[in-house]
Amino acid sequence: MDVVDVLVRVVEATGAVVIFVGAVLAFGQFVLVGFRDRRTRSFIPVRLRLGRFLALGLEFQLASDILRTAIAPTLLEIAELAAIAAIRTALNFFLAKESKQQRDELAQTDDRSGAPPEPVGRSRGDRR
């Protein structure tokens, strides 16, 4: 196994770990929100958090695919990369679009309720 193969596996594993960690954190937040408040609006920050992790994980996965085909790619490998990149780019596009809609919906609800809006992309339980 050469250096590029090791790098591909590391980047691929990093993407998988990012997605897994995001899913675990979102699940924990989902359970907490579910016990406190069952309104649909309350779950929007959970979806936004998970969406951020999914988008980042997909970027790592795409990076590993690019690394895989970086050295002397065949036409078949280039075609496969193009298809994978198109699919992952489409997933990221629709994920970003849905996240924007969720943030807008949350902001509109906050505006109507008179509550101060939450920072964009962050929930009250989000600590950084």
C-alpha positions, 0 to 999 in steps of 0.5 A: 500500500502506498502513501496515497492509499493511506491518505485516502483511507485516513481522509475517508475515515475522517469523513465517516467519523465526522458524520458519526459524531454528528449523528450521535450529537444530533441524536442526543440533542433530539432526545433532550429536545423531545423530553423538554418540548415536542413542538416541531419548531424545537427540532429545527436546530437539531436538523441544522446541527446534523446537516452541518456535520453531514455536509462536512463529512460529505466534503471529506468523502469527496476529498478522499475520492479526489485523492484516489484518482489524483495519480495517473487516473484512467478514463473510467476512474475520472468518469466515476469521480465525476459521477460521485462528485456530481452526486455529492455536490447535489446532496450538499446543495440540497442539504444547504438549501434545506438548512437555509429554509429551516433557519429562515423558518426559525427566524420567522417564528422568532419574529412572530413570537417576539423572542430574540432570534437564535444565532444563525446555525447555532442552537441554544445547546450548541457550545463552541 
